[in-house]
Amino acid sequence: MAIITSANLANAIVKLVAADALPALMGNMVMGNLVNRDYEPVLANAGDTVNVPIPPVLVANNIAEGGTVNPQNPSLGNAQIVLNTHAEATFQIPDVTKALAFPELLRAYMQPAVIAIASKVEADLLNLYSQFTANAVLGVAGTPVTEAVIDSAETALFTAKVPPSMPKYLVVDSSTYSAIRQIPRFSEYYSAGEAGLKALVEGNVGKMKDFFIFRSQYVPVTGSPAPTIHNLAFTKDALGLVVRRLPQPLPGTGAVAEYAEVGNFGLRIVMSYQPNTLAQQFTVDVLYGCGVLRNNFAVQINA
């Protein structure tokens, strides 16, 4: 029978806290769930560079009878993403035993910290909009997005040789999402069938012009007094999110860490004792970097 020690108890507490972190994380990310995520459980430090391979382009050769194959020497593309963001959210629990006895109380502490991390990742990914220059910017600042603009975005990605089987996403702010819901042909049952009914009754646009449409609270807005909303239409391989493990605290320093990992994403949960406040301190942190993988696989849509 295993002996219960203070070290075992501390590890168990951190594991329990980590288990509550992931559902809140994945449930509060939009962009993070749509882009190309590169995660390996290897230790890394802030400032490290990760090379993300990009598949080469090959051409088909028509081999004549009695002919020979045409060997190609494709060059594997490479996108360098720097792990330049070490995001953390820290909170203290005066009575950790009480929090463990009431799981809902523990979630009340944990979820705001995890949501803060998810919000940071979301904002950093959406702020890459200005780096997508291969396709012309669509839409007009201060003007609601129209059906024609969404149609042009899909055409631009098709022209850019985005594979037809690859899902396409359109992430917009709340006002643009509202404007899309009010496009007459897509918001009424008589013209859009079940999809129109969902938009009218449930408020969900769903899919339009081959785009899965999502709204985010972190779509960048620039300029004043006439702001420009920078919505983004893209495919998964347009952007990359690289996450790496942070190291464990040094033994004997009074801190215990556990990793919470799922779906190519990982967090570190660190618990330590703070003698000045007589409380247990929890730090949720993540080391990541994000960048453009394929410039021509995304289109800016202003509104």
Phi and psi in degrees as GROMACS dihedral restraints (atoms count N, CA, C in turn):
[ dihedral_restraints ]
;  ai    aj    ak    al  type     phi  dphi    fc
    3     4     5     6     1   -68.7    20    10
    4     5     6     7     1   141.8    20    10
    6     7     8     9     1   -89.1    20    10
    7     8     9    10     1   130.6    20    10
    9    10    11    12     1   -80.9    20    10
   10    11    12    13     1   120.7    20    10
   12    13    14    15     1  -121.7    20    10
   13    14    15    16     1   168.9    20    10
   15    16    17    18     1   -63.5    20    10
   16    17    18    19     1   -34.4    20    10
   18    19    20    21     1   -67.3    20    10
   19    20    21    22     1   -43.6    20    10
   21    22    23    24     1   -61.1    20    10
   22    23    24    25     1   -42.1    20    10
   24    25    26    27     1   -64.4    20    10
   25    26    27    28     1   -41.4    20    10
   27    28    29    30     1   -63.5    20    10
   28    29    30    31     1   -43.7    20    10
   30    31    32    33     1   -62.8    20    10
   31    32    33    34     1   -39.1    20    10
   33    34    35    36     1   -64.6    20    10
   34    35    36    37     1   -38.9    20    10
   36    37    38    39     1   -63.3    20    10
   37    38    39    40     1   -45.5    20    10
   39    40    41    42     1   -66.2    20    10
   40    41    42    43     1   -38.1    20    10
   42    43    44    45     1   -62.9    20    10
   43    44    45    46     1   -39.2    20    10
   45    46    47    48     1   -65.8    20    10
   46    47    48    49     1   -41.8    20    10
   48    49    50    51     1   -65.7    20    10
   49    50    51    52     1   -40.9    20    10
   51    52    53    54     1   -63.2    20    10
   52    53    54    55     1   -36.7    20    10
   54    55    56    57     1   -62.8    20    10
   55    56    57    58     1   -29.4    20    10
   57    58    59    60     1   -81.9    20    10
   58    59    60    61     1   -13.5    20    10
   60    61    62    63     1   -76.8    20    10
   61    62    63    64     1   -41.5    20    10
   63    64    65    66     1   -64.6    20    10
   64    65    66    67     1   -45.9    20    10
   66    67    68    69     1   -58.3    20    10
   67    68    69    70     1   -39.2    20    10
   69    70    71    72     1   -68.0    20    10
   70    71    72    73     1   -36.5    20    10
   72    73    74    75     1   -65.1    20    10
   73    74    75    76     1   -55.8    20    10
   75    76    77    78     1   -67.8    20    10
   76    77    78    79     1   -29.5    20    10
   78    79    80    81     1   -76.7    20    10
   79    80    81    82     1   -12.8    20    10
   81    82    83    84     1  -114.5    20    10
   82    83    84    85     1    12.5    20    10
   84    85    86    87     1  -111.4    20    10
   85    86    87    88     1   137.2    20    10
   87    88    89    90     1  -106.1    20    10
   88    89    90    91     1   -64.5    20    10
   90    91    92    93     1   -60.3    20    10
   91    92    93    94     1   -40.9    20    10
   93    94    95    96     1   -60.3    20    10
   94    95    96    97     1   -24.8    20    10
   96    97    98    99     1   -90.2    20    10
   97    98    99   100     1    -7.3    20    10
   99   100   101   102     1  -109.2    20    10
  100   101   102   103     1   -25.2    20    10
  102   103   104   105     1   -87.5    20    10
  103   104   105   106     1   174.6    20    10
  105   106   107   108     1   -75.4    20    10
  106   107   108   109     1   113.1    20    10
  108   109   110   111     1  -101.3    20    10
  109   110   111   112     1   129.5    20    10
  111   112   113   114     1  -116.0    20    10
  112   113   114   115     1   111.4    20    10
  114   115   116   117     1  -134.7    20    10
  115   116   117   118     1   132.5    20    10
  117   118   119   120     1  -135.1    20    10
  118   119   120   121     1   136.8    20    10
  120   121   122   123     1   -78.4    20    10
  121   122   123   124     1    50.9    20    10
  123   124   125   126     1  -110.0    20    10
  124   125   126   127     1   148.2    20    10
  126   127   128   129     1   -72.7    20    10
  127   128   129   130     1   141.9    20    10
  129   130   131   132     1  -147.5    20    10
  130   131   132   133     1   166.9    20    10
  132   133   134   135     1  -123.8    20    10
  133   134   135   136     1   156.4    20    10
  135   136   137   138     1   -58.6    20    10
  136   137   138   139     1   135.7    20    10
  138   139   140   141     1    99.0    20    10
  139   140   141   142     1   -14.0    20    10
  141   142   143   144     1   -65.7    20    10
  142   143   144   145     1   151.0    20    10
  144   145   146   147     1  -110.3    20    10
  145   146   147   148     1   133.1    20    10
  147   148   149   150     1  -111.9    20    10
  148   149   150   151     1   130.9    20    10
  150   151   152   153     1   -93.0    20    10
  151   152   153   154     1   116.5    20    10
  153   154   155   156     1  -101.0    20    10
  154   155   156   157     1   115.5    20    10
  156   157   158   159     1   -70.7    20    10
  157   158   159   160     1   143.3    20    10
  159   160   161   162     1  -118.7    20    10
  160   161   162   163     1   123.9    20    10
  162   163   164   165     1   -57.4    20    10
  163   164   165   166     1   141.9    20    10
  165   166   167   168     1   -77.6    20    10
  166   167   168   169     1   169.7    20    10
  168   169   170   171     1  -101.5    20    10
  169   170   171   172     1   126.7    20    10
  171   172   173   174     1  -113.2    20    10
  172   173   174   175     1   156.6    20    10
  174   175   176   177     1  -118.2    20    10
  175   176   177   178     1   149.7    20    10
  177   178   179   180     1   -85.4    20    10
  178   179   180   181     1   137.2    20    10
  180   181   182   183     1  -112.6    20    10
  181   182   183   184     1   130.9    20    10
  183   184   185   186     1   -84.5    20    10
  184   185   186   187     1   105.6    20    10
  186   187   188   189     1   -87.7    20    10
  187   188   189   190     1   123.2    20    10
  189   190   191   192     1   -78.7    20    10
  190   191   192   193     1   161.3    20    10
  192   193   194   195     1   -59.9    20    10
  193   194   195   196     1   127.7    20    10
  195   196   197   198     1    81.1    20    10
  196   197   198   199     1    -0.3    20    10
  198   199   200   201     1   -82.7    20    10
  199   200   201   202     1  -172.3    20    10
  201   202   203   204     1  -125.3    20    10
  202   203   204   205     1   161.0    20    10
  204   205   206   207     1   -70.6    20    10
  205   206   207   208     1   158.3    20    10
  207   208   209   210     1  -109.4    20    10
  208   209   210   211     1    92.2    20    10
  210   211   212   213     1   -60.9    20    10
  211   212   213   214     1   136.7    20    10
  213   214   215   216     1  -112.0    20    10
  214   215   216   217     1   148.6    20    10
  216   217   218   219     1  -117.2    20    10
  217   218   219   220     1    72.7    20    10
  219   220   221   222     1   -69.4    20    10
  220   221   222   223     1   148.4    20    10
  222   223   224   225     1  -102.6    20    10
  223   224   225   226     1   118.6    20    10
  225   226   227   228     1   -66.5    20    10
  226   227   228   229     1   122.5    20    10
  228   229   230   231     1   -67.8    20    10
  229   230   231   232     1   164.2    20    10
  231   232   233   234     1  -149.0    20    10
  232   233   234   235     1   130.3    20    10
  234   235   236   237     1  -117.4    20    10
  235   236   237   238     1   125.0    20    10
  237   238   239   240     1   -94.9    20    10
  238   239   240   241     1   120.4    20    10
  240   241   242   243     1  -117.5    20    10
  241   242   243   244     1   125.9    20    10
  243   244   245   246     1   -90.8    20    10
  244   245   246   247     1   132.8    20    10
  246   247   248   249     1   -78.6    20    10
  247   248   249   250     1    78.7    20    10
  249   250   251   252     1  -105.1    20    10
  250   251   252   253     1     7.9    20    10
  252   253   254   255     1  -127.8    20    10
  253   254   255   256     1   118.7    20    10
  255   256   257   258     1  -114.2    20    10
  256   257   258   259     1    93.0    20    10
  258   259   260   261     1   -92.4    20    10
  259   260   261   262     1   138.8    20    10
  261   262   263   264     1  -141.7    20    10
  262   263   264   265     1   154.0    20    10
  264   265   266   267     1  -139.2    20    10
  265   266   267   268     1   123.9    20    10
  267   268   269   270     1  -120.8    20    10
  268   269   270   271     1   139.1    20    10
  270   271   272   273     1  -144.3    20    10
  271   272   273   274     1   161.7    20    10
  273   274   275   276     1  -120.9    20    10
  274   275   276   277     1   143.9    20    10
  276   277   278   279     1  -119.3    20    10
  277   278   279   280     1   114.7    20    10
  279   280   281   282     1   -61.2    20    10
  280   281   282   283     1   -43.1    20    10
  282   283   284   285     1  -124.3    20    10
  283   284   285   286     1    89.6    20    10
  285   286   287   288     1   -67.5    20    10
  286   287   288   289     1   -29.3    20    10
  288   289   290   291     1   -63.5    20    10
  289   290   291   292     1   -41.0    20    10
  291   292   293   294     1   -66.3    20    10
  292   293   294   295     1   -39.2    20    10
  294   295   296   297     1   -65.1    20    10
  295   296   297   298     1   -38.0    20    10
  297   298   299   300     1   -69.3    20    10
  298   299   300   301     1   -30.3    20    10
  300   301   302   303     1   -72.2    20    10
  301   302   303   304     1   -23.2    20    10
  303   304   305   306     1  -125.3    20    10
  304   305   306   307     1    93.3    20    10
  306   307   308   309     1   -54.0    20    10
  307   308   309   310     1   -34.3    20    10
  309   310   311   312     1   -64.7    20    10
  310   311   312   313     1   -33.3    20    10
  312   313   314   315     1   -68.1    20    10
  313   314   315   316     1   -39.2    20    10
  315   316   317   318     1   -63.8    20    10
  316   317   318   319     1   -41.1    20    10
  318   319   320   321     1   -65.2    20    10
  319   320   321   322     1   -33.5    20    10
  321   322   323   324     1   -62.4    20    10
  322   323   324   325     1   -31.0    20    10
  324   325   326   327     1   -80.0    20    10
  325   326   327   328     1   -44.1    20    10
  327   328   329   330     1   -73.8    20    10
  328   329   330   331     1   -44.6    20    10
  330   331   332   333     1   -59.6    20    10
  331   332   333   334     1   -42.6    20    10
  333   334   335   336     1   -60.6    20    10
  334   335   336   337     1   -35.3    20    10
  336   337   338   339     1   -66.7    20    10
  337   338   339   340     1   -43.6    20    10
  339   340   341   342     1   -68.9    20    10
  340   341   342   343     1   -39.3    20    10
  342   343   344   345     1   -62.9    20    10
  343   344   345   346     1   -36.0    20    10
  345   346   347   348     1   -63.0    20    10
  346   347   348   349     1   -41.0    20    10
  348   349   350   351     1   -64.5    20    10
  349   350   351   352     1   -47.2    20    10
  351   352   353   354     1   -60.2    20    10
  352   353   354   355     1   -38.5    20    10
  354   355   356   357     1   -65.5    20    10
  355   356   357   358     1   -38.6    20    10
  357   358   359   360     1   -64.5    20    10
  358   359   360   361     1   -45.5    20    10
  360   361   362   363     1   -61.7    20    10
  361   362   363   364     1   -44.5    20    10
  363   364   365   366     1   -59.0    20    10
  364   365   366   367     1   -48.2    20    10
  366   367   368   369     1   -64.6    20    10
  367   368   369   370     1   -40.5    20    10
  369   370   371   372     1   -64.6    20    10
  370   371   372   373     1   -39.7    20    10
  372   373   374   375     1   -66.3    20    10
  373   374   375   376     1   -44.4    20    10
  375   376   377   378     1   -69.2    20    10
  376   377   378   379     1   -25.9    20    10
  378   379   380   381     1   -76.0    20    10
  379   380   381   382     1     0.1    20    10
  381   382   383   384     1   -80.0    20    10
  382   383   384   385     1    -0.7    20    10
  384   385   386   387     1   -53.2    20    10
  385   386   387   388     1   -38.6    20    10
  387   388   389   390     1   -68.3    20    10
  388   389   390   391     1   -16.9    20    10
  390   391   392   393     1   -84.0    20    10
  391   392   393   394     1    -7.1    20    10
  393   394   395   396     1   -90.8    20    10
  394   395   396   397     1    96.1    20    10
  396   397   398   399     1  -116.9    20    10
  397   398   399   400     1    -5.5    20    10
  399   400   401   402     1   -67.1    20    10
  400   401   402   403     1   -34.6    20    10
  402   403   404   405     1  -106.9    20    10
  403   404   405   406     1   145.7    20    10
  405   406   407   408     1   -63.4    20    10
  406   407   408   409     1   142.7    20    10
  408   409   410   411     1   -68.6    20    10
  409   410   411   412     1   134.8    20    10
  411   412   413   414     1  -108.1    20    10
  412   413   414   415     1   163.0    20    10
  414   415   416   417     1    81.4    20    10
  415   416   417   418     1   165.0    20    10
  417   418   419   420     1  -124.5    20    10
  418   419   420   421     1   133.9    20    10
  420   421   422   423     1   -58.1    20    10
  421   422   423   424     1   134.5    20    10
  423   424   425   426     1    79.9    20    10
  424   425   426   427     1     3.8    20    10
  426   427   428   429     1  -118.8    20    10
  427   428   429   430     1   130.2    20    10
  429   430   431   432     1   -59.4    20    10
  430   431   432   433     1   146.0    20    10
  432   433   434   435     1   -67.0    20    10
  433   434   435   436     1   137.4    20    10
  435   436   437   438     1  -111.6    20    10
  436   437   438   439     1   171.4    20    10
  438   439   440   441     1   -59.7    20    10
  439   440   441   442     1   -38.5    20    10
  441   442   443   444     1   -64.0    20    10
  442   443   444   445     1   -37.4    20    10
  444   445   446   447     1   -66.4    20    10
  445   446   447   448     1   -44.0    20    10
  447   448   449   450     1   -64.1    20    10
  448   449   450   451     1   -39.2    20    10
  450   451   452   453     1   -62.3    20    10
  451   452   453   454     1   -41.6    20    10
  453   454   455   456     1   -66.5    20    10
  454   455   456   457     1   -34.2    20    10
  456   457   458   459     1   -64.9    20    10
  457   458   459   460     1   -43.2    20    10
  459   460   461   462     1   -65.8    20    10
  460   461   462   463     1   -39.1    20    10
  462   463   464   465     1   -64.9    20    10
  463   464   465   466     1   -39.2    20    10
  465   466   467   468     1   -62.9    20    10
  466   467   468   469     1   -41.6    20    10
  468   469   470   471     1   -69.5    20    10
  469   470   471   472     1   -36.7    20    10
  471   472   473   474     1   -63.8    20    10
  472   473   474   475     1   -43.6    20    10
  474   475   476   477     1   -64.1    20    10
  475   476   477   478     1   -29.6    20    10
  477   478   479   480     1   -79.4    20    10
  478   479   480   481     1    10.1    20    10
  480   481   482   483     1    69.0    20    10
  481   482   483   484     1    29.5    20    10
  483   484   485   486     1   -67.8    20    10
  484   485   486   487     1   126.6    20    10
  486   487   488   489     1   -55.2    20    10
  487   488   489   490     1   131.0    20    10
  489   490   491   492     1   -56.5    20    10
  490   491   492   493     1   -28.6    20    10
  492   493   494   495     1   -78.7    20    10
  493   494   495   496     1   -10.6    20    10
  495   496   497   498     1   -80.8    20    10
  496   497   498   499     1   125.8    20    10
  498   499   500   501     1   -60.4    20    10
  499   500   501   502     1   143.4    20    10
  501   502   503   504     1  -115.0    20    10
  502   503   504   505     1   141.7    20    10
  504   505   506   507     1  -124.6    20    10
  505   506   507   508     1   147.8    20    10
  507   508   509   510     1  -130.2    20    10
  508   509   510   511     1   114.2    20    10
  510   511   512   513     1  -109.2    20    10
  511   512   513   514     1   122.2    20    10
  513   514   515   516     1  -130.6    20    10
  514   515   516   517     1   167.6    20    10
  516   517   518   519     1   -83.9    20    10
  517   518   519   520     1   179.1    20    10
  519   520   521   522     1   -65.4    20    10
  520   521   522   523     1   -40.0    20    10
  522   523   524   525     1   -69.1    20    10
  523   524   525   526     1   -37.7    20    10
  525   526   527   528     1   -68.0    20    10
  526   527   528   529     1   -40.1    20    10
  528   529   530   531     1   -60.6    20    10
  529   530   531   532     1   -40.5    20    10
  531   532   533   534     1   -64.6    20    10
  532   533   534   535     1   -40.2    20    10
  534   535   536   537     1   -64.6    20    10
  535   536   537   538     1   -39.1    20    10
  537   538   539   540     1   -65.1    20    10
  538   539   540   541     1   -39.1    20    10
  540   541   542   543     1   -63.5    20    10
  541   542   543   544     1   -21.8    20    10
  543   544   545   546     1   -99.1    20    10
  544   545   546   547     1     3.4    20    10
  546   547   548   549     1   -64.0    20    10
  547   548   549   550     1   116.5    20    10
  549   550   551   552     1   -52.3    20    10
  550   551   552   553     1   -44.1    20    10
  552   553   554   555     1   -67.2    20    10
  553   554   555   556     1   -17.2    20    10
  555   556   557   558     1  -114.1    20    10
  556   557   558   559     1     6.5    20    10
  558   559   560   561     1  -121.7    20    10
  559   560   561   562     1    10.3    20    10
  561   562   563   564     1  -128.6    20    10
  562   563   564   565     1   145.5    20    10
  564   565   566   567     1   -64.5    20    10
  565   566   567   568     1   -37.9    20    10
  567   568   569   570     1   -67.1    20    10
  568   569   570   571     1   -24.2    20    10
  570   571   572   573     1  -108.1    20    10
  571   572   573   574     1   -23.5    20    10
  573   574   575   576     1  -125.1    20    10
  574   575   576   577     1     5.1    20    10
  576   577   578   579     1    63.5    20    10
  577   578   579   580     1  -139.3    20    10
  579   580   581   582     1   -60.6    20    10
  580   581   582   583     1   -37.2    20    10
  582   583   584   585     1   -63.1    20    10
  583   584   585   586     1   -40.5    20    10
  585   586   587   588     1   -65.6    20    10
  586   587   588   589     1   -36.6    20    10
  588   589   590   591     1   -64.7    20    10
  589   590   591   592     1   -41.7    20    10
  591   592   593   594     1   -63.9    20    10
  592   593   594   595     1   -40.9    20    10
  594   595   596   597     1   -65.4    20    10
  595   596   597   598     1   -37.2    20    10
  597   598   599   600     1   -77.1    20    10
  598   599   600   601     1   -42.8    20    10
  600   601   602   603     1   -93.4    20    10
  601   602   603   604     1   -49.4    20    10
  603   604   605   606     1   -90.5    20    10
  604   605   606   607     1   -17.9    20    10
  606   607   608   609     1    83.8    20    10
  607   608   609   610     1     8.7    20    10
  609   610   611   612     1   -99.4    20    10
  610   611   612   613     1   121.1    20    10
  612   613   614   615     1   -71.9    20    10
  613   614   615   616     1   -41.1    20    10
  615   616   617   618     1    75.8    20    10
  616   617   618   619     1  -111.1    20    10
  618   619   620   621     1  -122.8    20    10
  619   620   621   622     1   137.6    20    10
  621   622   623   624     1  -148.2    20    10
  622   623   624   625     1   132.5    20    10
  624   625   626   627     1    52.8    20    10
  625   626   627   628     1    36.5    20    10
  627   628   629   630     1    73.7    20    10
  628   629   630   631     1    10.7    20    10
  630   631   632   633     1  -104.0    20    10
  631   632   633   634     1   132.8    20    10
  633   634   635   636     1   -81.6    20    10
  634   635   636   637     1   121.4    20    10
  636   637   638   639     1  -104.4    20    10
  637   638   639   640     1   128.4    20    10
  639   640   641   642     1  -127.3    20    10
  640   641   642   643     1   155.6    20    10
  642   643   644   645     1  -117.2    20    10
  643   644   645   646     1   146.8    20    10
  645   646   647   648     1  -133.7    20    10
  646   647   648   649     1   146.7    20    10
  648   649   650   651     1   -81.4    20    10
  649   650   651   652     1    -1.3    20    10
  651   652   653   654     1  -119.4    20    10
  652   653   654   655     1    20.6    20    10
  654   655   656   657     1   -65.3    20    10
  655   656   657   658     1   127.7    20    10
  657   658   659   660     1   -63.9    20    10
  658   659   660   661     1   142.1    20    10
  660   661   662   663     1  -128.5    20    10
  661   662   663   664     1   124.1    20    10
  663   664   665   666     1  -124.4    20    10
  664   665   666   667     1   160.2    20    10
  666   667   668   669     1    87.9    20    10
  667   668   669   670     1   149.7    20    10
  669   670   671   672     1  -158.3    20    10
  670   671   672   673     1   141.0    20    10
  672   673   674   675     1   -85.1    20    10
  673   674   675   676     1    -6.4    20    10
  675   676   677   678     1  -102.4    20    10
  676   677   678   679     1    93.4    20    10
  678   679   680   681     1   -72.6    20    10
  679   680   681   682     1   153.2    20    10
  681   682   683   684     1  -114.5    20    10
  682   683   684   685     1   126.7    20    10
  684   685   686   687     1   -95.1    20    10
  685   686   687   688     1   125.0    20    10
  687   688   689   690     1  -102.8    20    10
  688   689   690   691     1    82.2    20    10
  690   691   692   693     1   -76.4    20    10
  691   692   693   694     1   163.6    20    10
  693   694   695   696     1  -138.9    20    10
  694   695   696   697     1   127.9    20    10
  696   697   698   699     1  -107.3    20    10
  697   698   699   700     1   130.7    20    10
  699   700   701   702     1  -161.5    20    10
  700   701   702   703     1   172.5    20    10
  702   703   704   705     1  -116.8    20    10
  703   704   705   706     1   169.5    20    10
  705   706   707   708     1   -54.9    20    10
  706   707   708   709     1   -41.4    20    10
  708   709   710   711     1   -81.6    20    10
  709   710   711   712     1     5.0    20    10
  711   712   713   714     1   -73.5    20    10
  712   713   714   715     1   -36.9    20    10
  714   715   716   717     1  -125.7    20    10
  715   716   717   718     1   151.8    20    10
  717   718   719   720     1  -125.7    20    10
  718   719   720   721     1   139.4    20    10
  720   721   722   723     1  -121.3    20    10
  721   722   723   724     1   115.4    20    10
  723   724   725   726     1  -108.7    20    10
  724   725   726   727     1   125.3    20    10
  726   727   728   729     1  -124.6    20    10
  727   728   729   730     1   136.8    20    10
  729   730   731   732     1  -133.1    20    10
  730   731   732   733     1   155.8    20    10
  732   733   734   735     1   -69.6    20    10
  733   734   735   736     1   142.7    20    10
  735   736   737   738     1   -91.4    20    10
  736   737   738   739     1   150.3    20    10
  738   739   740   741     1   -69.5    20    10
  739   740   741   742     1   159.5    20    10
  741   742   743   744     1   -71.3    20    10
  742   743   744   745     1   150.9    20    10
  744   745   746   747     1   -62.2    20    10
  745   746   747   748     1   154.2    20    10
  747   748   749   750     1   -62.8    20    10
  748   749   750   751     1   137.7    20    10
  750   751   752   753     1   -58.7    20    10
  751   752   753   754     1   142.6    20    10
  753   754   755   756     1    83.1    20    10
  754   755   756   757     1     3.9    20    10
  756   757   758   759     1   -91.5    20    10
  757   758   759   760     1    -0.8    20    10
  759   760   761   762     1    86.3    20    10
  760   761   762   763     1     9.5    20    10
  762   763   764   765     1  -118.3    20    10
  763   764   765   766     1   144.2    20    10
  765   766   767   768     1  -126.4    20    10
  766   767   768   769     1   136.8    20    10
  768   769   770   771     1  -127.3    20    10
  769   770   771   772     1   152.3    20    10
  771   772   773   774     1  -142.8    20    10
  772   773   774   775     1   148.3    20    10
  774   775   776   777     1  -100.7    20    10
  775   776   777   778     1   137.4    20    10
  777   778   779   780     1  -114.0    20    10
  778   779   780   781     1   111.7    20    10
  780   781   782   783     1  -133.4    20    10
  781   782   783   784     1   134.9    20    10
  783   784   785   786     1  -164.5    20    10
  784   785   786   787     1   145.3    20    10
  786   787   788   789     1    53.9    20    10
  787   788   789   790     1    46.3    20    10
  789   790   791   792     1    60.6    20    10
  790   791   792   793     1    36.3    20    10
  792   793   794   795     1  -145.9    20    10
  793   794   795   796     1   141.8    20    10
  795   796   797   798     1  -144.3    20    10
  796   797   798   799     1   141.0    20    10
  798   799   800   801     1  -119.3    20    10
  799   800   801   802     1   157.7    20    10
  801   802   803   804     1  -114.4    20    10
  802   803   804   805     1   132.8    20    10
  804   805   806   807     1  -111.8    20    10
  805   806   807   808     1   120.9    20    10
  807   808   809   810     1  -116.5    20    10
  808   809   810   811     1   128.6    20    10
  810   811   812   813     1  -114.2    20    10
  811   812   813   814     1   133.1    20    10
  813   814   815   816     1  -144.9    20    10
  814   815   816   817     1   162.2    20    10
  816   817   818   819     1  -100.1    20    10
  817   818   819   820     1   133.2    20    10
  819   820   821   822     1  -108.6    20    10
  820   821   822   823     1   102.1    20    10
  822   823   824   825     1   -64.7    20    10
  823   824   825   826     1   -26.5    20    10
  825   826   827   828     1   -68.3    20    10
  826   827   828   829     1   -30.2    20    10
  828   829   830   831     1  -112.6    20    10
  829   830   831   832     1    -2.2    20    10
  831   832   833   834     1    54.3    20    10
  832   833   834   835     1    43.1    20    10
  834   835   836   837     1  -134.6    20    10
  835   836   837   838     1   158.3    20    10
  837   838   839   840     1   -86.3    20    10
  838   839   840   841     1   129.4    20    10
  840   841   842   843     1  -103.8    20    10
  841   842   843   844     1   133.0    20    10
  843   844   845   846     1  -117.5    20    10
  844   845   846   847     1   132.0    20    10
  846   847   848   849     1  -120.9    20    10
  847   848   849   850     1   124.0    20    10
  849   850   851   852     1  -103.1    20    10
  850   851   852   853     1   119.3    20    10
  852   853   854   855     1  -141.2    20    10
  853   854   855   856     1   161.7    20    10
  855   856   857   858     1  -150.4    20    10
  856   857   858   859     1   142.5    20    10
  858   859   860   861     1  -109.8    20    10
  859   860   861   862     1   121.0    20    10
  861   862   863   864     1  -152.1    20    10
  862   863   864   865     1   168.2    20    10
  864   865   866   867     1  -146.9    20    10
  865   866   867   868     1   153.8    20    10
  867   868   869   870     1  -137.8    20    10
  868   869   870   871     1   152.8    20    10
  870   871   872   873     1  -168.0    20    10
  871   872   873   874     1   176.0    20    10
  873   874   875   876     1   -85.1    20    10
  874   875   876   877     1   131.4    20    10
  876   877   878   879     1   -98.8    20    10
  877   878   879   880     1   -53.2    20    10
  879   880   881   882     1  -125.4    20    10
  880   881   882   883     1   108.3    20    10
  882   883   884   885     1   -61.8    20    10
  883   884   885   886     1   -35.4    20    10
  885   886   887   888     1   -84.6    20    10
  886   887   888   889     1     3.1    20    10
  888   889   890   891     1   -98.0    20    10
  889   890   891   892     1    19.3    20    10
  891   892   893   894     1  -148.4    20    10
  892   893   894   895     1   154.3    20    10
  894   895   896   897     1  -135.4    20    10
  895   896   897   898     1   130.8    20    10
  897   898   899   900     1   -77.1    20    10
  898   899   900   901     1   138.2    20    10
  900   901   902   903     1  -128.1    20    10
  901   902   903   904     1   107.9    20    10
  903   904   905   906     1   -85.7    20    10
  904   905   906   907     1   153.9    20    10
